[in-house]
Amino acid sequence: MQVHHQIFQSSYRFWNDLCNEAAQFASQIPPELLINITHSCDHQKGVVVVWYHWPTNEKPI
């Protein structure tokens, strides 16, 4: 297994839209492979990161 991440960021979209996009992506990952979902905001830029495990021999989502 390897740890992967997907970043969702925007300085012009609403937080709700940014979080919904990250949640939609995270919903494609089997629950046992999902590590965490983190967020940050700096200078009007919102960032949401989905962290997950993925088998080494398979291409990540």
Secondary structure, DSSP 8 states (H G I E B T S, - for coil): -EEEEEEEEESSS-HHHHHHHHHHHHTTS-GGGEEEEEEEEETTEEEEEEEEEE-TTS---
